Amino acid sequence: LNLHFFYNVEHSKNHLDISDLRDVEESLKEIVDWMDLGLRLGLWHPTLRKIEEDLNRVDKCKREMLAAWLRGEDNSKDSTWSTIVDALHGMDKHLLANDISQRLK
């Protein structure tokens, strides 16, 4: 991960927005099941299906899903690192969740 990411995770415990897309995407690069993550972040299934139909590549779909979450689409949960950590724990991605949590302290 780049130093910019470490700085942002460490210093922005509050709301994330679309300008944070690159850092959020970089932190979640190992996540393949972007649809499960999107649902856990509060995006609606039809939104995720539309992304899948339009883009059809995991990396592009994940990027667009994260952008939709950061824009607050659908019923998305708060755009914070803590919300990401909670979603990752729900996906049994505990190592990644703990890694991000440690940087929040």
PABAMAR-148760 format. One record per atom (N, C-alpha, C, O): x, y, z; residue number from 1. Coordinates in Angstrom, 2 decimals. Atoms other than C-alpha are relative to their C-alpha. Layout:
<site px="X" py="Y" pz="Z" n="NUM"/>
...
//
This chain:
<site px="0.84" py="-1.19" pz="0.00" n="1"/>
<site px="0.00" py="0.00" pz="0.00" n="1"/>
<site px="0.87" py="1.24" pz="0.00" n="1"/>
<site px="1.99" py="1.24" pz="0.51" n="1"/>
<site px="-0.81" py="-1.21" pz="0.08" n="2"/>
<site px="1.16" py="3.50" pz="-0.65" n="2"/>
<site px="-0.09" py="0.83" pz="1.28" n="2"/>
<site px="-0.98" py="0.62" pz="2.10" n="2"/>
<site px="-0.04" py="-0.82" pz="-1.21" n="3"/>
<site px="2.04" py="6.07" pz="2.01" n="3"/>
<site px="-1.22" py="0.89" pz="0.11" n="3"/>
<site px="-1.67" py="1.16" pz="1.23" n="3"/>
<site px="1.21" py="-0.83" pz="-0.02" n="4"/>
<site px="-0.93" py="8.24" pz="1.02" n="4"/>
<site px="-1.14" py="-0.75" pz="0.69" n="4"/>
<site px="-1.89" py="-0.17" pz="1.48" n="4"/>
<site px="1.04" py="0.81" pz="-0.63" n="5"/>
<site px="-3.24" py="5.39" pz="2.03" n="5"/>
<site px="0.20" py="-0.04" pz="1.51" n="5"/>
<site px="-0.74" py="0.18" pz="2.26" n="5"/>
<site px="-0.26" py="0.08" pz="-1.44" n="6"/>
<site px="-1.55" py="4.99" pz="5.42" n="6"/>
<site px="-0.34" py="1.32" pz="0.68" n="6"/>
<site px="-0.90" py="1.32" pz="1.77" n="6"/>
<site px="0.30" py="-1.30" pz="-0.58" n="7"/>
<site px="-1.86" py="8.71" pz="6.06" n="7"/>
<site px="-1.51" py="0.19" pz="0.13" n="7"/>
<site px="-2.00" py="0.60" pz="1.17" n="7"/>
<site px="1.45" py="-0.21" pz="-0.03" n="8"/>
<site px="-5.55" py="8.80" pz="5.15" n="8"/>
<site px="-0.69" py="-0.90" pz="1.01" n="8"/>
<site px="-1.59" py="-0.44" pz="1.71" n="8"/>
<site px="0.64" py="0.88" pz="-0.97" n="9"/>
<site px="-6.49" py="5.76" pz="7.22" n="9"/>
<site px="0.29" py="0.49" pz="1.41" n="9"/>
<site px="-0.58" py="0.48" pz="2.28" n="9"/>
<site px="-0.39" py="-0.43" pz="-1.33" n="10"/>
<site px="-4.58" py="7.12" pz="10.17" n="10"/>
<site px="-0.68" py="1.30" pz="0.40" n="10"/>
<site px="-1.00" py="1.49" pz="1.57" n="10"/>
<site px="0.46" py="-1.33" pz="-0.35" n="11"/>
<site px="-5.94" py="10.64" pz="9.97" n="11"/>
<site px="-1.45" py="0.31" pz="-0.37" n="11"/>
<site px="-1.95" py="1.37" pz="0.00" n="11"/>
<site px="1.39" py="-0.32" pz="0.34" n="12"/>
<site px="-9.46" py="10.39" pz="8.55" n="12"/>
<site px="-0.93" py="-1.06" pz="0.56" n="12"/>
<site px="-1.35" py="-1.97" pz="-0.14" n="12"/>
<site px="0.89" py="0.95" pz="-0.67" n="13"/>
<site px="-11.57" py="8.52" pz="11.04" n="13"/>
<site px="-1.46" py="0.35" pz="-0.27" n="13"/>
<site px="-2.36" py="-0.43" pz="0.04" n="13"/>
<site px="1.35" py="-0.45" pz="0.26" n="14"/>
<site px="-14.60" py="10.48" pz="9.95" n="14"/>
<site px="-0.48" py="-0.43" pz="-1.37" n="14"/>
<site px="0.00" py="-1.42" pz="-1.92" n="14"/>
<site px="0.67" py="0.32" pz="1.26" n="15"/>
<site px="-16.67" py="10.46" pz="6.79" n="15"/>
<site px="0.96" py="-0.05" pz="-1.18" n="15"/>
<site px="1.82" py="0.82" pz="-1.34" n="15"/>
<site px="-0.74" py="0.11" pz="1.26" n="16"/>
<site px="-15.13" py="9.27" pz="3.53" n="16"/>
<site px="-0.90" py="0.50" pz="-1.12" n="16"/>
<site px="-2.12" py="0.49" pz="-0.99" n="16"/>
<site px="0.79" py="-0.40" pz="1.15" n="17"/>
<site px="-16.21" py="10.63" pz="0.17" n="17"/>
<site px="0.68" py="-0.49" pz="-1.28" n="17"/>
<site px="1.67" py="-1.22" pz="-1.22" n="17"/>
<site px="-0.47" py="0.53" pz="1.27" n="18"/>
<site px="-15.60" py="10.00" pz="-3.51" n="18"/>
<site px="1.48" py="0.31" pz="-0.23" n="18"/>
<site px="2.15" py="-0.41" pz="-0.97" n="18"/>
<site px="-1.42" py="-0.32" pz="0.16" n="19"/>
<site px="-12.18" py="11.67" pz="-3.29" n="19"/>
<site px="0.90" py="-1.06" pz="0.67" n="19"/>
<site px="2.10" py="-1.10" pz="0.42" n="19"/>
<site px="-0.74" py="1.06" pz="-0.69" n="20"/>
<site px="-11.12" py="8.71" pz="-1.09" n="20"/>
<site px="-0.04" py="-1.33" pz="-0.76" n="20"/>
<site px="0.48" py="-2.33" pz="-0.27" n="20"/>
<site px="0.20" py="1.25" pz="0.74" n="21"/>
<site px="-11.97" py="6.12" pz="-3.77" n="21"/>
<site px="1.31" py="-0.77" pz="-0.19" n="21"/>
<site px="1.35" py="-1.98" pz="0.05" n="21"/>
<site px="-1.27" py="0.69" pz="0.26" n="22"/>
<site px="-8.36" py="5.32" pz="-4.65" n="22"/>
<site px="0.54" py="-0.68" pz="1.26" n="22"/>
<site px="0.99" py="-1.82" pz="1.20" n="22"/>
<site px="-0.51" py="0.57" pz="-1.25" n="23"/>
<site px="-7.37" py="4.75" pz="-1.02" n="23"/>
<site px="-0.85" py="-1.17" pz="0.47" n="23"/>
<site px="-0.32" py="-2.19" pz="0.93" n="23"/>
<site px="0.90" py="1.08" pz="-0.41" n="24"/>
<site px="-10.43" py="2.63" pz="-0.25" n="24"/>
<site px="0.21" py="-1.20" pz="-0.92" n="24"/>
<site px="0.31" py="-2.34" pz="-0.45" n="24"/>
<site px="-0.21" py="1.09" pz="0.96" n="25"/>
<site px="-9.95" py="0.59" pz="-3.42" n="25"/>
<site px="1.33" py="-0.71" pz="0.25" n="25"/>
<site px="1.40" py="-1.94" pz="0.20" n="25"/>
<site px="-1.32" py="0.58" pz="-0.27" n="26"/>
<site px="-6.27" py="0.05" pz="-2.63" n="26"/>
<site px="-0.04" py="-0.86" pz="1.27" n="26"/>
<site px="0.57" py="-1.93" pz="1.31" n="26"/>
<site px="0.07" py="0.76" pz="-1.24" n="27"/>
<site px="-7.08" py="-1.12" pz="0.89" n="27"/>
<site px="-0.77" py="-1.29" pz="-0.15" n="27"/>
<site px="-0.58" py="-2.22" pz="0.64" n="27"/>
<site px="0.85" py="1.17" pz="0.20" n="28"/>
<site px="-9.57" py="-3.66" pz="-0.47" n="28"/>
<site px="0.38" py="-0.79" pz="-1.24" n="28"/>
<site px="-0.43" py="-1.53" pz="-1.79" n="28"/>
<site px="-0.40" py="0.63" pz="1.26" n="29"/>
<site px="-7.55" py="-4.92" pz="-3.43" n="29"/>
<site px="-0.09" py="-1.52" pz="0.03" n="29"/>
<site px="-0.25" py="-2.13" pz="-1.03" n="29"/>
<site px="0.08" py="1.46" pz="-0.07" n="30"/>
<site px="-7.61" py="-8.52" pz="-2.17" n="30"/>
<site px="-1.43" py="-0.53" pz="0.00" n="30"/>
<site px="-1.64" py="-1.74" pz="-0.13" n="30"/>
<site px="1.40" py="0.42" pz="-0.03" n="31"/>
<site px="-11.42" py="-8.60" pz="-2.00" n="31"/>
<site px="-0.47" py="-0.29" pz="-1.42" n="31"/>
<site px="-0.41" py="0.57" pz="-2.29" n="31"/>
<site px="0.53" py="0.40" pz="1.30" n="32"/>
<site px="-12.89" py="-10.51" pz="-4.93" n="32"/>
<site px="-1.53" py="0.04" pz="0.00" n="32"/>
<site px="-2.13" py="0.40" pz="-1.01" n="32"/>
<site px="1.47" py="0.03" pz="-0.08" n="33"/>
<site px="-16.50" py="-10.85" pz="-3.73" n="33"/>
<site px="-0.53" py="1.40" pz="0.26" n="33"/>
<site px="-1.01" py="1.71" pz="1.36" n="33"/>
<site px="0.39" py="-1.40" pz="-0.12" n="34"/>
<site px="-17.33" py="-7.22" pz="-4.37" n="34"/>
<site px="-1.50" py="0.14" pz="0.24" n="34"/>
<site px="-1.94" py="1.10" pz="0.88" n="34"/>
<site px="1.44" py="-0.10" pz="-0.17" n="35"/>
<site px="-21.07" py="-7.92" pz="-4.48" n="35"/>
<site px="-0.39" py="-0.21" pz="1.46" n="35"/>
<site px="-1.24" py="0.53" pz="1.99" n="35"/>
<site px="0.26" py="0.22" pz="-1.42" n="36"/>
<site px="-21.12" py="-9.33" pz="-0.93" n="36"/>
<site px="0.40" py="1.23" pz="0.80" n="36"/>
<site px="-0.34" py="1.67" pz="1.68" n="36"/>
<site px="-0.44" py="-1.20" pz="-0.69" n="37"/>
<site px="-19.12" py="-6.34" pz="0.26" n="37"/>
<site px="-0.98" py="1.14" pz="-0.23" n="37"/>
<site px="-1.34" py="1.85" pz="0.71" n="37"/>
<site px="0.97" py="-1.05" pz="0.31" n="38"/>
<site px="-21.51" py="-3.97" pz="-1.51" n="38"/>
<site px="-1.30" py="-0.14" pz="0.78" n="38"/>
<site px="-1.84" py="0.85" pz="1.28" n="38"/>
<site px="1.22" py="0.23" pz="-0.78" n="39"/>
<site px="-24.53" py="-5.57" pz="0.14" n="39"/>
<site px="0.23" py="0.34" pz="1.47" n="39"/>
<site px="-0.63" py="0.94" pz="2.11" n="39"/>
<site px="-0.32" py="-0.28" pz="-1.40" n="40"/>
<site px="-22.83" py="-5.33" pz="3.54" n="40"/>
<site px="0.20" py="1.49" pz="0.26" n="40"/>
<site px="0.03" py="1.96" pz="1.39" n="40"/>
<site px="-0.15" py="-1.45" pz="-0.13" n="41"/>
<site px="-22.12" py="-1.66" pz="2.90" n="41"/>
<site px="-1.33" py="0.73" pz="-0.20" n="41"/>
<site px="-1.40" py="1.95" pz="-0.08" n="41"/>
<site px="1.34" py="-0.58" pz="0.08" n="42"/>
<site px="-25.85" py="-1.10" pz="2.31" n="42"/>
<site px="-0.49" py="0.32" pz="-1.39" n="42"/>
<site px="-1.54" py="0.94" pz="-1.54" n="42"/>
<site px="0.49" py="-0.22" pz="1.36" n="43"/>
<site px="-26.09" py="-0.97" pz="-1.48" n="43"/>
<site px="-1.06" py="-1.05" pz="-0.32" n="43"/>
<site px="-1.01" py="-2.17" pz="0.19" n="43"/>
<site px="1.09" py="0.91" pz="0.35" n="44"/>
<site px="-29.17" py="-2.57" pz="-3.00" n="44"/>
<site px="0.42" py="-0.95" pz="-1.10" n="44"/>
<site px="1.25" py="-0.62" pz="-1.95" n="44"/>
<site px="-0.33" py="1.03" pz="0.97" n="45"/>
<site px="-29.00" py="-5.75" pz="-5.05" n="45"/>
<site px="-0.21" py="0.46" pz="-1.45" n="45"/>
<site px="0.66" py="0.20" pz="-2.28" n="45"/>
<site px="0.16" py="-0.45" pz="1.39" n="46"/>
<site px="-30.48" py="-4.15" pz="-8.22" n="46"/>
<site px="1.12" py="0.94" pz="-0.45" n="46"/>
<site px="1.53" py="0.91" pz="-1.61" n="46"/>
<site px="-1.12" py="-0.90" pz="0.32" n="47"/>
<site px="-27.75" py="-1.49" pz="-8.09" n="47"/>
<site px="1.24" py="-0.82" pz="-0.34" n="47"/>
<site px="1.94" py="-0.54" pz="-1.31" n="47"/>
<site px="-1.17" py="0.85" pz="0.20" n="48"/>
<site px="-25.07" py="-4.17" pz="-7.82" n="48"/>
<site px="-0.12" py="-0.82" pz="-1.28" n="48"/>
<site px="0.86" py="-0.99" pz="-2.01" n="48"/>
<site px="0.21" py="0.75" pz="1.24" n="49"/>
<site px="-26.60" py="-6.24" pz="-10.63" n="49"/>
<site px="0.21" py="0.89" pz="-1.22" n="49"/>
<site px="0.78" py="0.44" pz="-2.22" n="49"/>
<site px="-0.19" py="-0.95" pz="1.11" n="50"/>
<site px="-26.65" py="-3.16" pz="-12.88" n="50"/>
<site px="1.49" py="0.25" pz="-0.22" n="50"/>
<site px="1.95" py="0.28" pz="-1.36" n="50"/>
<site px="-1.46" py="-0.17" pz="0.11" n="51"/>
<site px="-22.95" py="-2.57" pz="-12.13" n="51"/>
<site px="0.61" py="-1.22" pz="-0.68" n="51"/>
<site px="1.44" py="-1.09" pz="-1.58" n="51"/>
<site px="-0.54" py="1.24" pz="0.57" n="52"/>
<site px="-22.23" py="-6.21" pz="-12.95" n="52"/>
<site px="-0.31" py="-0.11" pz="-1.49" n="52"/>
<site px="0.55" py="-0.48" pz="-2.29" n="52"/>
<site px="0.40" py="0.08" pz="1.40" n="53"/>
<site px="-24.17" py="-6.07" pz="-16.22" n="53"/>
<site px="0.76" py="1.00" pz="-0.86" n="53"/>
<site px="1.15" py="0.70" pz="-1.99" n="53"/>
<site px="-0.66" py="-1.06" pz="0.77" n="54"/>
<site px="-22.53" py="-2.81" pz="-17.30" n="54"/>
<site px="1.50" py="-0.22" pz="-0.15" n="54"/>
<site px="2.07" py="0.11" pz="-1.19" n="54"/>
<site px="-1.46" py="0.03" pz="-0.01" n="55"/>
<site px="-18.93" py="-3.62" pz="-16.43" n="55"/>
<site px="0.59" py="-1.40" pz="-0.16" n="55"/>
<site px="1.56" py="-1.58" pz="-0.89" n="55"/>
<site px="-0.35" py="1.41" pz="0.20" n="56"/>
<site px="-18.57" py="-7.41" pz="-16.13" n="56"/>
<site px="1.45" py="-0.38" pz="0.28" n="56"/>
<site px="1.88" py="-1.45" pz="-0.15" n="56"/>
<site px="-1.36" py="0.36" pz="-0.43" n="57"/>
<site px="-14.99" py="-7.33" pz="-14.74" n="57"/>
<site px="0.12" py="0.32" pz="1.47" n="57"/>
<site px="-0.28" py="1.40" pz="1.91" n="57"/>
<site px="-0.04" py="-0.13" pz="-1.45" n="58"/>
<site px="-14.28" py="-7.80" pz="-11.04" n="58"/>
<site px="0.61" py="1.33" pz="0.43" n="58"/>
<site px="0.03" py="2.03" pz="1.26" n="58"/>
<site px="-0.66" py="-1.22" pz="-0.44" n="59"/>
<site px="-11.86" py="-4.88" pz="-10.72" n="59"/>
<site px="-0.84" py="1.24" pz="-0.30" n="59"/>
<site px="-0.93" py="2.15" pz="0.53" n="59"/>
<site px="0.83" py="-1.15" pz="0.35" n="60"/>
<site px="-14.14" py="-2.43" pz="-12.54" n="60"/>
<site px="-1.30" py="0.01" pz="0.81" n="60"/>
<site px="-1.77" py="1.07" pz="1.22" n="60"/>
<site px="1.23" py="0.09" pz="-0.79" n="61"/>
<site px="-17.24" py="-3.69" pz="-10.73" n="61"/>
<site px="0.25" py="0.45" pz="1.44" n="61"/>
<site px="-0.54" py="1.19" pz="2.01" n="61"/>
<site px="-0.31" py="-0.38" pz="-1.38" n="62"/>
<site px="-15.57" py="-3.31" pz="-7.34" n="62"/>
<site px="0.20" py="1.51" pz="0.10" n="62"/>
<site px="-0.28" py="2.14" pz="1.04" n="62"/>
<site px="-0.22" py="-1.45" pz="-0.01" n="63"/>
<site px="-14.44" py="0.22" pz="-8.19" n="63"/>
<site px="-1.32" py="0.76" pz="-0.06" n="63"/>
<site px="-1.53" py="1.71" pz="0.70" n="63"/>
<site px="1.28" py="-0.70" pz="0.13" n="64"/>
<site px="-17.92" py="1.27" pz="-9.28" n="64"/>
<site px="-0.88" py="-0.20" pz="1.23" n="64"/>
<site px="-1.59" py="0.71" pz="1.65" n="64"/>
<site px="0.75" py="0.25" pz="-1.23" n="65"/>
<site px="-19.51" py="-0.39" pz="-6.23" n="65"/>
<site px="0.49" py="0.91" pz="1.12" n="65"/>
<site px="-0.32" py="1.51" pz="1.83" n="65"/>
<site px="-0.55" py="-0.87" pz="-1.04" n="66"/>
<site px="-17.15" py="1.50" pz="-3.92" n="66"/>
<site px="-0.34" py="1.47" pz="-0.26" n="66"/>
<site px="-0.62" py="2.22" pz="0.68" n="66"/>
<site px="0.37" py="-1.38" pz="0.34" n="67"/>
<site px="-17.85" py="4.75" pz="-5.78" n="67"/>
<site px="-1.46" py="0.26" pz="0.37" n="67"/>
<site px="-1.79" py="1.31" pz="0.91" n="67"/>
<site px="1.42" py="-0.15" pz="-0.35" n="68"/>
<site px="-21.60" py="4.20" pz="-5.36" n="68"/>
<site px="-0.17" py="0.12" pz="1.51" n="68"/>
<site px="-0.96" py="0.94" pz="1.99" n="68"/>
<site px="0.06" py="-0.07" pz="-1.47" n="69"/>
<site px="-21.09" py="3.59" pz="-1.63" n="69"/>
<site px="0.52" py="1.35" pz="0.49" n="69"/>
<site px="-0.10" py="1.98" pz="1.35" n="69"/>
<site px="-0.57" py="-1.28" pz="-0.43" n="70"/>
<site px="-18.89" py="6.66" pz="-1.25" n="70"/>
<site px="-0.90" py="1.17" pz="-0.36" n="70"/>
<site px="-0.87" py="2.20" pz="0.32" n="70"/>
<site px="0.96" py="-1.05" pz="0.38" n="71"/>
<site px="-21.56" py="8.74" pz="-3.05" n="71"/>
<site px="-1.27" py="-0.08" pz="0.84" n="71"/>
<site px="-2.12" py="0.81" pz="0.75" n="71"/>
<site px="1.18" py="0.13" pz="-0.85" n="72"/>
<site px="-24.16" py="7.48" pz="-0.55" n="72"/>
<site px="-1.23" py="-0.50" pz="-0.71" n="72"/>
<site px="-2.35" py="-0.21" pz="-0.28" n="72"/>
<site px="1.15" py="0.51" pz="0.74" n="73"/>
<site px="-26.36" py="5.72" pz="-3.08" n="73"/>
<site px="-0.77" py="-1.04" pz="0.80" n="73"/>
<site px="-0.25" py="-1.62" pz="1.76" n="73"/>
<site px="0.89" py="1.00" pz="-0.60" n="74"/>
<site px="-29.25" py="3.46" pz="-2.09" n="74"/>
<site px="-0.13" py="0.24" pz="1.50" n="74"/>
<site px="-0.34" py="1.37" pz="1.94" n="74"/>
<site px="0.16" py="-0.06" pz="-1.46" n="75"/>
<site px="-29.42" py="2.72" pz="1.62" n="75"/>
<site px="1.37" py="-0.20" pz="0.64" n="75"/>
<site px="1.48" py="-0.81" pz="1.71" n="75"/>
<site px="-1.33" py="0.32" pz="-0.46" n="76"/>
<site px="-25.66" py="2.73" pz="2.07" n="76"/>
<site px="0.26" py="0.52" pz="1.40" n="76"/>
<site px="-0.24" py="1.56" pz="1.83" n="76"/>
<site px="-0.38" py="-0.32" pz="-1.37" n="77"/>
<site px="-24.22" py="2.78" pz="5.52" n="77"/>
<site px="1.02" py="1.11" pz="-0.02" n="77"/>
<site px="1.55" py="1.46" pz="-1.08" n="77"/>
<site px="-0.96" py="-1.09" pz="-0.11" n="78"/>
<site px="-21.96" py="5.55" pz="6.78" n="78"/>
<site px="1.29" py="-0.33" pz="-0.73" n="78"/>
<site px="1.83" py="-1.43" pz="-0.60" n="78"/>
<site px="-1.25" py="0.18" pz="0.75" n="79"/>
<site px="-18.94" py="5.98" pz="4.54" n="79"/>
<site px="1.18" py="0.31" pz="0.92" n="79"/>
<site px="1.74" py="1.41" pz="0.91" n="79"/>
<site px="-1.13" py="-0.14" pz="-0.92" n="80"/>
<site px="-16.26" py="5.41" pz="7.17" n="80"/>
<site px="0.84" py="-1.26" pz="-0.07" n="80"/>
<site px="0.39" py="-2.31" pz="-0.54" n="80"/>
<site px="-0.87" py="1.17" pz="-0.09" n="81"/>
<site px="-13.31" py="3.09" pz="7.66" n="81"/>
<site px="-0.61" py="-1.03" pz="0.95" n="81"/>
<site px="-0.48" py="-2.23" pz="0.72" n="81"/>
<site px="0.62" py="0.93" pz="-0.96" n="82"/>
<site px="-15.19" py="1.59" pz="10.62" n="82"/>
<site px="-1.08" py="-0.83" pz="-0.65" n="82"/>
<site px="-1.23" py="-2.01" pz="-0.34" n="82"/>
<site px="1.02" py="0.75" pz="0.73" n="83"/>
<site px="-18.06" py="0.60" pz="8.33" n="83"/>
<site px="0.64" py="-1.06" pz="-0.88" n="83"/>
<site px="0.14" py="-2.18" pz="-0.98" n="83"/>
<site px="-0.73" py="0.98" pz="0.81" n="84"/>
<site px="-15.57" py="-1.09" pz="6.00" n="84"/>
<site px="0.49" py="-1.15" pz="0.88" n="84"/>
<site px="0.36" py="-2.31" pz="0.51" n="84"/>
<site px="-0.50" py="1.02" pz="-0.92" n="85"/>
<site px="-14.02" py="-2.93" pz="8.95" n="85"/>
<site px="-1.13" py="-0.94" pz="0.42" n="85"/>
<site px="-0.95" py="-2.16" pz="0.42" n="85"/>
<site px="1.15" py="0.83" pz="-0.40" n="86"/>
<site px="-17.44" py="-4.15" pz="10.12" n="86"/>
<site px="-0.42" py="-0.92" pz="-1.14" n="86"/>
<site px="-0.70" py="-2.10" pz="-0.92" n="86"/>
<site px="0.39" py="0.81" pz="1.17" n="87"/>
<site px="-18.30" py="-5.34" pz="6.59" n="87"/>
<site px="1.00" py="-1.13" pz="-0.22" n="87"/>
<site px="0.61" py="-2.26" pz="-0.52" n="87"/>
<site px="-1.03" py="1.03" pz="0.18" n="88"/>
<site px="-14.98" py="-7.20" pz="6.33" n="88"/>
<site px="-0.11" py="-1.10" pz="1.04" n="88"/>
<site px="0.04" py="-2.27" pz="0.72" n="88"/>
<site px="0.21" py="1.02" pz="-1.04" n="89"/>
<site px="-15.57" py="-8.95" pz="9.65" n="89"/>
<site px="-1.20" py="-0.88" pz="-0.36" n="89"/>
<site px="-1.17" py="-2.09" pz="-0.17" n="89"/>
<site px="1.18" py="0.75" pz="0.41" n="90"/>
<site px="-19.00" py="-9.95" pz="8.35" n="90"/>
<site px="0.28" py="-0.97" pz="-1.14" n="90"/>
<site px="-0.43" py="-1.96" pz="-1.31" n="90"/>
<site px="-0.41" py="0.86" pz="1.11" n="91"/>
<site px="-17.26" py="-11.51" pz="5.34" n="91"/>
<site px="1.07" py="-1.00" pz="0.43" n="91"/>
<site px="1.63" py="-1.72" pz="-0.40" n="91"/>
<site px="-1.08" py="0.84" pz="-0.55" n="92"/>
<site px="-14.82" py="-13.39" pz="7.61" n="92"/>
<site px="1.37" py="0.38" pz="-0.53" n="92"/>
<site px="2.25" py="-0.47" pz="-0.64" n="92"/>
<site px="-1.30" py="-0.53" pz="0.44" n="93"/>
<site px="-11.96" py="-11.23" pz="6.30" n="93"/>
<site px="0.64" py="0.70" pz="1.20" n="93"/>
<site px="0.95" py="1.90" pz="1.16" n="93"/>
<site px="-0.44" py="-0.57" pz="-1.28" n="94"/>
<site px="-10.70" py="-10.73" pz="9.84" n="94"/>
<site px="1.41" py="0.58" pz="-0.05" n="94"/>
<site px="1.67" py="1.61" pz="0.56" n="94"/>
<site px="-1.37" py="-0.51" pz="0.06" n="95"/>
<site px="-7.01" py="-10.28" pz="9.02" n="95"/>
<site px="0.03" py="1.39" pz="-0.65" n="95"/>
<site px="0.68" py="2.30" pz="-0.13" n="95"/>
<site px="0.04" py="-1.30" pz="0.67" n="96"/>
<site px="-7.70" py="-7.44" pz="6.60" n="96"/>
<site px="-0.72" py="1.03" pz="0.87" n="96"/>
<site px="-0.27" py="2.17" pz="1.00" n="96"/>
<site px="0.74" py="-0.91" pz="-0.89" n="97"/>
<site px="-10.27" py="-5.90" pz="8.96" n="97"/>
<site px="0.86" py="0.44" pz="1.16" n="97"/>
<site px="0.87" py="1.62" pz="1.51" n="97"/>
<site px="-0.85" py="-0.35" pz="-1.13" n="98"/>
<site px="-7.83" py="-6.04" pz="11.85" n="98"/>
<site px="1.16" py="0.89" pz="-0.43" n="98"/>
<site px="1.57" py="1.78" pz="0.31" n="98"/>
<site px="-1.09" py="-0.82" pz="0.52" n="99"/>
<site px="-5.06" py="-4.57" pz="9.71" n="99"/>
<site px="-0.46" py="1.46" pz="-0.15" n="99"/>
<site px="0.26" py="2.38" pz="0.24" n="99"/>
<site px="0.55" py="-1.36" pz="0.16" n="100"/>
<site px="-7.25" py="-1.56" pz="8.83" n="100"/>
<site px="-0.31" py="0.60" pz="1.37" n="100"/>
<site px="-0.03" py="1.77" pz="1.61" n="100"/>
<site px="0.32" py="-0.49" pz="-1.34" n="101"/>
<site px="-8.45" py="-1.26" pz="12.45" n="101"/>
<site px="1.23" py="0.50" pz="0.74" n="101"/>
<site px="1.19" py="1.52" pz="1.42" n="101"/>
<site px="-1.24" py="-0.39" pz="-0.68" n="102"/>
<site px="-4.89" py="-1.10" pz="13.73" n="102"/>
<site px="0.46" py="1.36" pz="-0.48" n="102"/>
<site px="1.01" py="2.14" pz="0.30" n="102"/>
<site px="-0.42" py="-1.30" pz="0.54" n="103"/>
<site px="-4.21" py="1.87" pz="11.46" n="103"/>
<site px="-0.91" py="1.12" pz="0.45" n="103"/>
<site px="-0.54" py="2.29" pz="0.38" n="103"/>
<site px="0.93" py="-1.02" pz="-0.46" n="104"/>
<site px="-7.26" py="3.66" pz="12.83" n="104"/>
<site px="0.34" py="0.51" pz="1.39" n="104"/>
<site px="-0.12" py="1.57" pz="1.81" n="104"/>
<site px="-0.32" py="-0.37" pz="-1.39" n="105"/>
<site px="-5.80" py="3.79" pz="16.33" n="105"/>
<site px="1.06" py="1.06" pz="0.07" n="105"/>
<site px="1.44" py="1.48" pz="1.17" n="105"/>
//
